[in-house]
Each structure stands twice: as C-alpha cells, then as structure tokens.
Amino acid sequence: MGLQLERDFLNEMTWMALVFHLSRKVTSLVPESCLLILLGLVLGGIVLAVAKKAEYQLEPGTFFLFLLPPIVLDSGYFMPSRLFFDNLGAILTYAVVGTLWNAFTTGAALWGLQQAGLVAPRVQAGLLDFLLFGSLISAVDPVAVLAVFEEVHVNETLFIIVFGESLLNDAVTVVLYKVCNSFVEMGSANVQATDYLKGVASLFVVSLGGAAVGLVFAFLLALTTRFTKRVRIIEPLLVFLLAYAAYLTAEMASLSAILAVTMCGLGCKKYVEANISHKSRTTVKYTMKTLASCAETVIFMLLGISAVDSSKWAWDSGLVLGTLIFILFFRALGVVLQTWVLNQFRLIPLDKIDQVVMSYGGLRGAVAFALVILLDRTKVPAKDYFVATTIVVVFFTVIVQGLTIKPLVKWLKVKRSEHHKPTLNQELHEHTFDHILAAVEDVVGHHGYHYWRDRWEQFDKKYLSQLLMRRSAYRIRDQIWDVYYRLNIRDAISFVDQGGHVLSSTGLTLPSMPSRNSVAETSVTNLLRESGSGACLDLQVIDTVRSGRDREDAVMHHLLCGGLYKPRRRYKASCSRHFISDDAQERQDKEVFQQNMKRRLESFKSTKHNICFTKSKPRPRKTGRRKDGVANAEATNGKPRDLGFQDTAAVILTVESEEEEEESDSSETEKEDDEGIIFVARATSEVLQEGKVSGSLEVCPSPRIIPPSPTCAEKELPWKSGQGDLAVYVSSETTKIVPVDMQTGWNQSMSSLESLASPPCNQAPTLTCLPPHPRGAEEPQAPLYPPSDPRPSFAFPPSLAKAGRSHSESSADLPQQQELQPLMGHKNHTHLSPGTANSHWCIQFNRGSRL
Amino acid sequence: MGSRSSHAAVIPDVDSIRRETGFSQASLIRLHHRFRALDRNKKGYLSRIDLQQIGALAVNPLGDRIIESFFPNGSQQVDFPGFVRVLAHFRPVEDEDTDLDPKKPEPLNSRRNKLHYAFQLYDLDRDGKISRHEMLQVLRLMVGVQVTEEQLENIADRTVQEADEDGDGAVSFLEFTKSLEKMDVEQKMSIRILK
C-alpha cells in the first residue's frame, strides 16, 4: 500500500472532518464519531466500487502504535486528577471486576447459545474461543466513550467513572485477551491449573507494571523539564517523546501501555506544567489536543472503511444478535451489582439514573476491532464471524447508543455538569474543609481517604515538589494564590470586554464576585473560562468543557495563555476545537488593547480596593509600547544602552517579558535569559515622576483613542514633538527615571533633544499627569476636549498607582515610592495648581488625543 | 447485638446522645472506644493535651483551631457527649435526615451546621463575622510560605470583598453561606465512617 496514497487519503479525511465541523446543525444532533464512521463507510464503498477491492484497513499495528497513544496521552494528561482519585475506588471496581464479569458472562452465554443450537454450526468455536471473543468485546473503549460523552456533558462524577473505567480496563482487557489467546493456541486440552494461576498473576503484573512504567517516565519527564530553562524549545518535544517512550516501553514489555501513558500524563502534569514555559504549555496543550482529535478522526473513519471489506467477515445472525443482547444485558447487570456493593462504601451513592447511564454508556470501539483483527485465523477458525460481530457491536454502540444517549440523558434528567467559576472563597473554604476532614479523621482515629490524601500532599510538598519543580516555579505554586491570580486576570478581561462603559464607579463591580456577576459575565469571560479549563474532561472540544473541578494549579496557566492571547470576538460558544487560533497579527492587536485596558483596571482597582497585580503588570506596558511604537520604527534594541547615561542609577528593575511570566513574580524573580525591561531610577527630585508618568501616559491612551494612528498623539506630545523637552532631563540631570521599555520614541528623539530646556516643562507633566488633572484642565480647555477623552484621562491614576506599586514590590524601599505616595495622596489637590506650561502641555495632549 | 448493647451500656446517656447526634449504635461504640483511647489517664474527659497528642494534628494547619473547637467557651475538658457532638457535624446527610419534622431541632449534620462549624473556625473572636484580619490569619495558615505577606493581604482583601455583600468589610455567616452556595457542602464536610 503506497504511503503517499495513504497520506493523501488521510488528508482528505481530515478535510472531510472539517466539513462536518462546519455544519453545526448536524453535529448537534449526531455525534461526530457516528458521522465519521458513516463517512468512512461511504468512502470505503466508493473505493471498493472503483478498485474492486478494499484498499484501506484499520491495521492493528498502526492503531496501537500511532493512533491510540495520542488519545490516551491527552486524556491522561488532562485528567482532572482530584476527581479521578476521589472516585478511584469505583473506577477500579468497574474497570477490573466489571470487565472480568463482562468477559466471562458474555463468553459463557455465547457458548451456551451455541450449545442451544442458536448459532449456526458453521461457527466453529469452543468455550475458549467464546471466552476469547468475550474478553475482547467486553472492554469499554476510551476513544468511543470520549467521543460520545464529551458531547453529552453529564456530571463529572458520572463521566469520570465511565471514562476512568474505559482507560483502566485496558490492563484487564490486554491480559484476558492474551491469556485466552494463548490458551486457544495451546488448545484447551493442554491448559493446566498452573496456567490459570499464571493468568491471574499476569493480571497484576501487567496492570501494576504498566502503571509503574508510566510513573517512572512521569518522574523522568518532570525531572528533565526542571532543567530545560535554557532550551525552552524542546520542552513540548520532551513531553511527547517521554510519554511515547513510556507507551513503547510498556508495549515492549507486554505491560499495559494505555495504563502506562495514562499514569505518565496524570503523574507528570503538575510538575511539568510548573516547569515549562508559558509558550511550551500552550504548545503542549494544543498539540496534544490536535493529535488526539486527528487520531480519533482517523480511527473512526478507518473503522467505517474497514467495515466495507466483506472478504474479512462472515455473518451469522444468531451470533450477532446474541452478542448484542448479551453485552447490553450483562453490562447492565454488572453495573447494578457492582454499584450496589460500591454504594455500601460511597459517601454519595450512585443512584438509579447514574446506573442507567453507566450501563448505556458502555461503548465498544476501535480497540475491540483492532484486537479481533489480530486474531490468528488458523488458531481461531471462527475469526471471520467474530470480526463481523465485532463490527456490528462497535457500530451499534457508537451509532445507536451514541445517538440516543443524549436524548436519554435529557429525558432522565441526569445531573449535568455545571460549570461555576471558582471564587477565592470557594477555593479557600475547600482547602479548609479538606484540612478539617483530615483532622477529624485523625481525631476519630480512622485513617481514611482524607488522611492519606493529606499525607500525600505533605509528602509531595516536602519532597517531590522540591525535587521535581524548578525553584522559582515551586515558590509560586499555591492554589489559593493561583485562584486569586486567575480571578484578577479574569476581572481585568471582562472589564476590557465591557469596553468603554466603565467610567462610572458602578461599572467596576468585580465580575467574579458571585453575587453580581450578571453584567460583566460576557462572552469573553465565559469563553475564557471554558477554554481555559480545557484541562478537563473533554478530549477535543476545547471550549465547551464543563468542569467545576479543574482548579488544579496548572490550569491557571492554560487559562492565562489561552485567555490573554485569544482574540475575543472571533470566539463563539459554538466553536469547536478547530478554531484554535487566529491570525497572529490580529491577536497582537487585540492583545495590546486588552492589556492596556487590563492595566487600567488593575491599577484602578488597586487604587480603589488596594489590590495590586504583581505578575501581569509590567508586561502590558512593554507589549503595548511595542505595538504603538510601530511608526517610530526605532525599535527597542537600543534599550539596554540607555543605561549608559544613568551615572548614578539608584534602582534597576528588570521585568521579564511575557514568556517568562511565571518567573516574574515579585522581588524574588529569577533572572532569566530573556530580554528584560529596565527601569532605571535616580531618585532625587519629584521630577522623577515625570518620566514614568509620561511614559505610561503615552502608552495608555494612544492605542485606545486613536487606534489606527497612535503615533499622532506621540508626535503631538511635547517630549516628542518639542524635540527638546527631554533634553532637560538629560542635561540638567533632574529626572532619572527612564522606563526604557516605553521609550522607543524617546530613543528616537534622544539625538535631537538638546534644544529645549525649560523648567516649566519639567513641572508640567508632573502635574498634568496626575489623575484628575486632565479633567480639571478640561474646564479651561473645554472646547478642545473631545467627548471621548474623560476615559483616557480617567486611566491615569491607575497607571500611576501601578507604577508606584511595581516599584514598591520589586524592591521594597525605593526612594520614589515615598515620593509617589504623597503625590498619590494629594492627587486631588494637584490639579488646582496648573502652571502655564501645564496648560500648554494639556493642549498638546488634547490635540494629540483628538487626532 | 447482645455483646454490643452490653458495650453500649458503658456509655452514659447513650440514648439521648444517639437522638441528638444521629449516630448509629455501632458508630457510638467505636467513637467511645476511641474516646477512651485518647483519654490517656482515664480521667473520663479529654483535655487539650490529649488531642494534641495526635501526631497528624500537629502538622495540620488548622489543627489547633480544630482542637479548640472541641472546647467551647474556653472550657478545659470535653466529655464524651461533647466529643461526639462535635464529630456529629461530619456525619453524612442521609435521606431520613431531610424529612424531619420541623419541631425537632435541626440535626447537627445539616448543611447549615456543617457550615457553621467551618465558620467558627475562622471567626476567632466569635463576633459572628470573619473580619479581614481573621481571614488573613487563616490564609497565613493555609497558604505556603512562598506567598509574601503583602500578597497574602491582597488575597485576604479580595476574599473578604468577594463575599462581603453589605459592605461592612467582614464576612457574616449569611455571606459565608452564600459564598458557598454552589458547593456541595454536604459531601465535602462528611466522613463516610461516621454514619
């Protein structure tokens, strides 16, 4: 089979899948997996008609080596771990006991059916053959379950139980399959008692061994990423390579490879996410999702195509019908029995409706198909019948059950997953509850789940995290802190989303506060939240994930990167994984806008609520500046050299660029190799305010008011157009704050600054930039003021406050902080004393902004 | 049940305790056993020291506060009914608990009481409100050293603001309840073995 041909074919299929994505109406009713299978059938039919023989098959080798691993890795990596471990008992029971039960009962019942003469005699199979068939047909398939359940949105507990079962039962399936297969090959007469024992033992070896392999690789992976600070580019590669290595290793050792990858993803995520850079996280996330959904698409298509090949299968109605009925019946029976037992131990019992969904959600899929194809026809004479039956079962479960499960869930009123935003209170109290429960278990003297979880967390904190996390990352990992950080970012973004109407103080309700969430909760925040939590249950649909439990620390970063860089308006809730990113340029534009607004919000809040942002603050200035410095093509490369004229630099403050955002936490920032923004201050006089403020001033309003031509404003600004105002600062050495990042314009004019040296100019900006000032100046200048101006002027206090804050945070006792504080305190008075130059400045500014 | 009831006879007032706490006989026996094990020198009551002996409590950030909750109003000792009464907050909510007639007092394991237990761990001065200062203290216990004091203060501010609806700068019990209304408190504040 030509490789080239195959590649073309895959391309075509991917393209077809895209078409499906576009027709939302169809897919809202019919799960994608069904459509893909049907499409595969059609395509296979065409190929068969043209080529007279079936060209493409779902090859077991391809399936197990290339198609399955990405899906499993994705689901393991983004598994909501807390939820998973909370329900581990139930998951394991269903996975182990349930699968064994299904395999044996189905196999035995089919054999009984044959004995009863309901299966045609040409199906030559004994008890062992039927058990073999039962073992491969009994396992719930992770791919199918994911594909169907992600569109159903049942509550998380139910989902995690079904999905966890489908992942973990792989070990059981593999063992059963191999044991039965070897028994069949040996011939039933030669099987001895010790062989059964070996079979049981191998169950433990395969499952525990697979999990161990996964954990070892998770450890290696976490450890490796700790040392990739200088080679960020290989981080995503490492994640994929080592996870795949885990899969291959387990496969080679005949251990459960699915379990290995699941455990690897589950185990490494926390540490890896903390270690790798922000961009790598994004890359890992989207690459993983993309690979997984590609693989899934291909699997379902190939399933459809393979089914056409009639040379491989032989039909027997009795066998097919019997199998269908038995797997449904025994699945239901098994679920009911196990649930009854489990409910004796569960805090929240699984009710009847849950059981119905669990029974009905037992979908079979490509794993079963691949396994049945792997059978040896010489040893298993009934292989063709089994193949046909498997195809029917897979098609039935994926298509019929997949189609009906959604209405069923609706009709039964199954508790849906509800997504609520995490609030600080919830996060904090949840931690409190955990601690309380652990303590109460101590008091009661019962070492239960909470006790062990508490123990594990302590161990993790003491040793594992220390060992596996980069020091800087470890320091800022705290869930409460993370939630706080995320909330701030979200508020900021929804503030931006409100656009202009935020001037009044009522506009500043914090949207994350549960009680007043209605207004501000507009599309972006919703999207943000949802896409940010892509962590969770769903394999593919990045932005329709519903999970309230994904507050694991690493998710914050998804939210962050997903959020800050996402173009807002392009996103509709109905979009699917295929709309991941937009044009980079567009994104940048939006980013500038968002970040500017965000900065204002932050600082507005920090003045109002005394909240400050340590991490995100310095960045916007830089990017914003870069953006609107487009016309001043002077670029930023002159930056570091600005240091040169700072003979007595009192403060050097380095702010990492955005890609190091996790490192840029407050004063303990670990200096990375990225370009830094350097603020240099020689704080001697209050004029130092000027440079800072003017810088932020010009960044702040320009992209907002006059987005198309921000530089007009700059040209009008005195320190730009006047060409000489700055000379004062340089030559007379009064001001030494040079926020270098903002000073592309500065650099530009540095050469020609020398002419103007008027002291009023020094003073003027100091005063004018103070927050209420422009408004005060508005009265004398009233006619000049365009109506849109109050907003930009409104934004000044924030930038001021923030500038002050940033310094105070980064180095505790900066001289200018003391100077800043009184100024901030008195800002209400300052506008009462406008100097002459002050008005001059104002005029210019107004003109600029009006332009 | 013969041996059990003879066991239960050791517990004074077993019936009234059962009625009050809703614990099953078996749970009460187990708890009584534990109570006597904790009571090192057979005083018949527990002192703070007895509880502080429990190793794992020492590393629990809220350990001291939880111990304190066993000793209401500054008393120095807790007897078995008092001990069980505190633990009864963590009994899982069962179906029969929900349809109690309104005349009876609210069971100790109701959502409200569970929340109230948590609330009073925050509210150290017992003024019915979690002040910013109290929130900060809890945060300091809960959040690792890696977050600076200033950041902690910001978080505390934000947390209080988030829950504070009447703008008094503190979280009342009502506001506390509201901030958690979406959370499955019944589940998160229950321990299965305490049926």
Chai-1 contact restraints between the chains, C-beta under 6 A:
chainA,res_idxA,chainB,res_idxB,connection_type,confidence,min_distance_angstrom,max_distance_angstrom,comment,restraint_id
A,L347,B,P92,contact,1.0,0.0,6.0,A-B,restraint_1
A,L347,B,S190,contact,1.0,0.0,6.0,A-B,restraint_2
A,L347,B,R192,contact,1.0,0.0,6.0,A-B,restraint_3
A,I348,B,Q187,contact,1.0,0.0,6.0,A-B,restraint_4
A,H420,B,K182,contact,1.0,0.0,6.0,A-B,restraint_5
A,T423,B,E162,contact,1.0,0.0,6.0,A-B,restraint_6
A,L424,B,R158,contact,1.0,0.0,6.0,A-B,restraint_7
A,L424,B,T159,contact,1.0,0.0,6.0,A-B,restraint_8
A,L424,B,E162,contact,1.0,0.0,6.0,A-B,restraint_9
A,N425,B,T159,contact,1.0,0.0,6.0,A-B,restraint_10
A,N425,B,E162,contact,1.0,0.0,6.0,A-B,restraint_11
A,N425,B,A163,contact,1.0,0.0,6.0,A-B,restraint_12
A,N425,B,S179,contact,1.0,0.0,6.0,A-B,restraint_13
A,Q426,B,M183,contact,1.0,0.0,6.0,A-B,restraint_14
A,H429,B,L180,contact,1.0,0.0,6.0,A-B,restraint_15
A,H431,B,M142,contact,1.0,0.0,6.0,A-B,restraint_16
A,T432,B,A118,contact,1.0,0.0,6.0,A-B,restraint_17
A,F433,B,K188,contact,1.0,0.0,6.0,A-B,restraint_18
A,F433,B,M189,contact,1.0,0.0,6.0,A-B,restraint_19
A,H435,B,N60,contact,1.0,0.0,6.0,A-B,restraint_20
A,H435,B,P61,contact,1.0,0.0,6.0,A-B,restraint_21
A,H435,B,L62,contact,1.0,0.0,6.0,A-B,restraint_22
A,A439,B,L57,contact,1.0,0.0,6.0,A-B,restraint_23
A,A439,B,N60,contact,1.0,0.0,6.0,A-B,restraint_24
A,A439,B,G63,contact,1.0,0.0,6.0,A-B,restraint_25
A,A439,B,I66,contact,1.0,0.0,6.0,A-B,restraint_26
A,V440,B,F90,contact,1.0,0.0,6.0,A-B,restraint_27
A,D442,B,I54,contact,1.0,0.0,6.0,A-B,restraint_28
A,D442,B,A56,contact,1.0,0.0,6.0,A-B,restraint_29
A,D442,B,L57,contact,1.0,0.0,6.0,A-B,restraint_30
A,G445,B,R34,contact,1.0,0.0,6.0,A-B,restraint_31
A,H446,B,I193,contact,1.0,0.0,6.0,A-B,restraint_32
A,R475,B,Q146,contact,1.0,0.0,6.0,A-B,restraint_33
A,D478,B,V143,contact,1.0,0.0,6.0,A-B,restraint_34
A,D478,B,G144,contact,1.0,0.0,6.0,A-B,restraint_35
A,D478,B,V147,contact,1.0,0.0,6.0,A-B,restraint_36
A,I480,B,V143,contact,1.0,0.0,6.0,A-B,restraint_37
A,W481,B,V147,contact,1.0,0.0,6.0,A-B,restraint_38
A,Y484,B,I155,contact,1.0,0.0,6.0,A-B,restraint_39
A,M513,B,E162,contact,1.0,0.0,6.0,A-B,restraint_40
A,S515,B,E165,contact,1.0,0.0,6.0,A-B,restraint_41
A,I611,B,N154,contact,1.0,0.0,6.0,A-B,restraint_42
A,I611,B,R158,contact,1.0,0.0,6.0,A-B,restraint_43
